[in-house]
Amino acid sequence: MTPLVSRTALAGRIRRCRPDSRTVILGVAGALAGVLCGLLGVAGGVVIVPVLTSRRIGMARATASGTTIAAVLPISVVAALTYAGLHNVDEPAASAIVPGAAAGVIIGSLLAARVRASVLRSLFHLVLLATAVRLLVALPSGSLRQIVVEVPAAVTLCTLGAVAGLASGMLGSGGGTFLVPALVLSFGLVQQVAQGTALLALIPIWIIGAFTHHKTHTLGLREAAVLGSCGALTVSLGAEIASHVGALPLRVVFAAFLIATVGRGLMRARDRRRGQPPRNGSLQAVQPQLSPTLAPAGTALAPAGTAGADIG
């Protein structure tokens, strides 16, 4: 083999190994989700779902929910281990949450493939706003580090788990957003313990939800692998930032980001109802009926039912 041919072959291998822009976007989103999980105890769906449904990724809303569930699994495992190492997990309470959450996530995952994208979009906006409120409004400081799991408490925990599982299965997010305040307000748990308990309780839920979405063909395995692996690497970074910088400034910034995301989605929904193209004027939004055979080379057409025009 001549030196020229060798250099050409090596350059070709390098180009094939270089990640494309889509993979880079997924990696950055996963890394951000991991940081937020370590910093605030948020599993990361509020970041991942908008990225997956953006025009750059172009994933349908139901598939984005399933992909997010699979992606947050490794992130949640690393975060739960981190919280457990700090003795901020109530294992009996987490075990009581799992049965209801398991039923809820199966029902939610099946509904995600059948509910209209506009309904899922509206529900997800509510989750974003609820998360923003949770970040901005300090929860009452609890004093308990462990719940006495007797029959009334077990029933309550199972019911809370069912609601959290339903939200997670349908939207790929919202389980922890609901579960953490519920544990603090209903049982008086210390917030760090509530966050660790919710993360641990939701791990089986992510497994069941991912399997259910895989069976309904609403799961992107490659995208989930990129998001989850990058997020798992940055969980410890978020925990380190929280211990040195403090979470309050980042909580405010992230809450503002969520509110802006909802506002942008509502503006695009209003434009769509008026029959106007979205404000960025993309070709896909102006010509949604364009046939794949007529599209210019290299043009990526979103699949039917995609919510790419909802959240940028």
WOMOBEL-V776804 format. One record per run of one state. SS is the DSSP state (~ for helix, > for strand, _ for the rest). FROM is the first residue (numbers start at 1). LEN is the number of residues. If there is no record, write none. Layout:
# WOMOBEL-V776804
[[SS,FROM,LEN] [SS,FROM,LEN]]
This chain:
# WOMOBEL-V776804
[[_,1,2] [~,3,15] [_,18,3] [~,21,20] [_,41,4] [~,45,8] [_,53,7] [>,60,1] [~,61,25] [_,86,5] [~,91,22] [_,113,4] [~,117,20] [_,137,7] [>,144,1] [_,145,6] [~,151,21] [_,172,3] [~,175,13] [_,188,1] [>,189,1] [_,190,1] [~,191,25] [_,216,5] [~,221,24] [_,245,3] [~,248,26] [_,274,9] [~,283,4] [_,287,19] [>,306,1] [_,307,6]]
